Amino acid sequence: MTLPALLFALLVALFYGAIFHLVRGGGGFWRLLLYLSLSVFGFAMGHLLGVWRGWILIPLGALNMGLSSVGSLVVLLFGDWLSRIEAG
């Protein structure tokens, strides 16, 4: 993957995390940081899964935007669900 593709992927993943934070109603700096990091992790895992298995969905240059976006969304939803569980 080229450096411009990597920077674009980082920008898109951070955008997904910020939009998810906005949609979920905010919640402070630490929750924003959680969503941004979860989004980047999920984006990378989605892309790597697509490269590993040979699944291509919405290719954009060297980037597999479709699976990367799905991976980001899945990890964001799962991480948000886990972060809201209260110890009891």
Rosetta silent file (secondary structure, phi, psi, omega in degrees, C-alpha in Angstrom):
SEQUENCE: MTLPALLFALLVALFYGAIFHLVRGGGGFWRLLLYLSLSVFGFAMGHLLGVWRGWILIPLGALNMGLSSVGSLVVLLFGDWLSRIEAG
SCORE:     score description
SCORE:     0.000 S_00000001
   1 L     0.000  136.669 -178.714    0.000    0.000    0.000 S_00000001
   2 L   -79.928  162.498  179.761    1.354    3.413   -0.905 S_00000001
   3 H   -61.938  -44.453  176.826    1.766    6.267    1.558 S_00000001
   4 H   -60.722  -37.776  178.081   -1.042    8.380    0.001 S_00000001
   5 H   -66.794  -38.547  178.261   -3.406    5.383    0.194 S_00000001
   6 H   -65.391  -42.539  178.343   -2.425    4.813    3.817 S_00000001
   7 H   -67.156  -38.027  176.889   -3.021    8.472    4.710 S_00000001
   8 H   -65.315  -40.976  178.014   -6.358    8.442    2.887 S_00000001
   9 H   -62.379  -41.918  178.015   -7.370    5.272    4.756 S_00000001
  10 H   -63.421  -41.914  179.083   -6.440    6.915    8.061 S_00000001
  11 H   -63.231  -44.897 -179.809   -8.444   10.012    7.160 S_00000001
  12 H   -65.389  -43.316 -179.550  -11.526    7.978    6.203 S_00000001
  13 H   -63.734  -41.178  177.772  -11.285    5.819    9.343 S_00000001
  14 H   -66.271  -35.354  176.607  -10.976    8.885   11.574 S_00000001
  15 H   -63.830  -43.777  177.478  -13.954   10.423    9.790 S_00000001
  16 H   -59.779  -43.544  179.525  -16.018    7.297   10.488 S_00000001
  17 H   -64.292  -40.276 -179.966  -15.058    7.435   14.168 S_00000001
  18 H   -68.514  -40.546  177.780  -15.934   11.126   14.441 S_00000001
  19 H   -65.491  -40.448  178.042  -19.297   10.650   12.723 S_00000001
  20 H   -62.568  -40.209  177.152  -20.080    7.690   14.997 S_00000001
  21 H   -61.733  -42.225  179.589  -19.235    9.857   18.011 S_00000001
  22 H   -65.977  -43.580 -178.911  -21.575   12.554   16.718 S_00000001
  23 H   -66.655  -37.307 -179.254  -24.403   10.103   16.019 S_00000001
  24 L   -78.399    0.455  173.697  -24.080    8.473   19.454 S_00000001
  25 L    91.698   22.081  177.981  -24.499   11.854   21.120 S_00000001
  26 L    76.190 -140.896  178.936  -20.948   12.722   22.086 S_00000001
  27 L   126.735    9.666  175.007  -19.841   11.818   25.551 S_00000001
  28 L   104.472  174.055 -175.307  -16.573   13.572   26.103 S_00000001
  29 H   -66.319  -41.198 -175.660  -12.986   13.443   24.953 S_00000001
  30 H   -69.437  -34.611  176.971  -12.209    9.891   26.108 S_00000001
  31 H   -70.117  -37.225  175.279  -15.209    8.434   24.300 S_00000001
  32 H   -62.033  -44.458  178.596  -14.160   10.303   21.136 S_00000001
  33 H   -62.439  -38.945  176.340  -10.669    8.875   21.489 S_00000001
  34 H   -61.782  -47.592 -178.492  -12.164    5.396   21.954 S_00000001
  35 H   -65.550  -39.209  178.871  -14.292    5.707   18.823 S_00000001
  36 H   -64.284  -44.265 -178.927  -11.411    7.045   16.745 S_00000001
  37 H   -70.044  -39.257  176.837   -9.094    4.229   17.789 S_00000001
  38 H   -63.171  -39.058 -179.357  -11.783    1.556   17.331 S_00000001
  39 H   -65.865  -44.124  179.131  -12.564    2.902   13.890 S_00000001
  40 H   -64.393  -42.721  178.855   -8.928    2.852   12.764 S_00000001
  41 H   -62.159  -47.221 -179.830   -8.484   -0.678   14.149 S_00000001
  42 H   -65.721  -37.221  178.189  -11.651   -1.957   12.462 S_00000001
  43 H   -62.570  -45.912  179.480  -10.783   -0.247    9.192 S_00000001
  44 H   -65.588  -42.313 -179.650   -7.357   -1.898    9.145 S_00000001
  45 H   -66.442  -37.778  176.939   -8.761   -5.302   10.126 S_00000001
  46 H   -64.374  -42.122  178.954  -11.436   -5.096    7.420 S_00000001
  47 H   -66.285  -45.189 -179.415   -8.844   -4.236    4.799 S_00000001
  48 H   -65.525  -36.835  176.102   -6.466   -6.977    5.930 S_00000001
  49 H   -62.548  -42.980  178.775   -9.280   -9.538    5.970 S_00000001
  50 H   -65.017  -39.797  177.843  -10.184   -8.591    2.415 S_00000001
  51 H   -66.573  -43.683 -177.338   -6.567   -8.835    1.260 S_00000001
  52 H   -64.349  -45.616 -176.645   -6.075  -12.164    3.050 S_00000001
  53 H   -88.118  -10.992 -179.352   -9.246  -13.806    1.729 S_00000001
  54 L    80.702   18.470  179.487   -9.154  -12.125   -1.702 S_00000001
  55 L   -88.746  124.077 -179.985  -12.512  -10.430   -1.202 S_00000001
  56 L  -118.525  122.217  178.381  -12.766   -7.124   -3.047 S_00000001
  57 L  -136.442  115.096 -177.989  -15.707   -4.819   -2.386 S_00000001
  58 L    56.527   70.217  177.861  -15.588   -1.244   -3.713 S_00000001
  59 E   -72.637  140.489  176.646  -11.884   -1.029   -4.605 S_00000001
  60 E  -135.422   89.039 -174.129  -10.365    2.445   -4.567 S_00000001
  61 L    67.716 -125.815  178.947   -6.819    2.168   -5.807 S_00000001
  62 L   -86.078   -1.326 -173.757   -4.905   -0.030   -3.364 S_00000001
  63 E  -102.624  135.590  176.366   -7.630    0.350   -0.744 S_00000001
  64 E   -95.804   85.262 -172.846  -10.564   -2.030   -0.281 S_00000001
  65 H   -63.382  -36.233 -176.320  -13.111    0.578    0.817 S_00000001
  66 H   -64.266  -58.065 -179.136  -16.082   -1.756    1.129 S_00000001
  67 H   -68.630  -31.872  177.123  -14.683   -4.318    3.562 S_00000001
  68 H   -63.975  -42.794  179.006  -12.678   -1.659    5.381 S_00000001
  69 H   -66.702  -40.895  177.526  -15.835    0.340    6.008 S_00000001
  70 H   -63.790  -43.051  178.296  -17.745   -2.744    7.122 S_00000001
  71 H   -61.984  -41.542  178.354  -14.899   -3.690    9.465 S_00000001
  72 H   -62.809  -45.148 -179.425  -14.832   -0.212   10.938 S_00000001
  73 H   -65.176  -42.335 -179.647  -18.589   -0.204   11.524 S_00000001
  74 H   -63.668  -45.623 -179.930  -18.616   -3.678   13.085 S_00000001
  75 H   -68.079  -36.419  176.822  -15.777   -2.868   15.478 S_00000001
  76 H   -63.580  -45.579  179.576  -17.360    0.484   16.362 S_00000001
  77 H   -64.797  -44.648  179.840  -20.695   -1.117   17.186 S_00000001
  78 H   -66.428  -42.541  179.002  -19.121   -3.948   19.175 S_00000001
  79 H   -66.545  -37.804  176.882  -16.750   -1.610   21.035 S_00000001
  80 H   -65.195  -42.708  178.356  -19.543    0.815   21.861 S_00000001
  81 H   -61.825  -43.654  179.595  -21.674   -2.039   23.176 S_00000001
  82 H   -66.877  -34.979 -176.711  -18.796   -3.334   25.320 S_00000001
  83 H   -73.671  -17.608 -178.442  -17.985    0.131   26.659 S_00000001
  84 L   -96.103   -0.854  176.690  -21.548    0.648   27.904 S_00000001
  85 L   -74.223  128.013 -179.011  -21.730   -2.518   30.021 S_00000001
  86 L   -96.893  137.338  176.002  -21.788   -1.584   33.695 S_00000001
  87 L   -73.261  133.130 -174.422  -20.025   -3.667   36.310 S_00000001
  88 L  -133.500    0.000    0.000  -22.518   -4.765   38.813 S_00000001
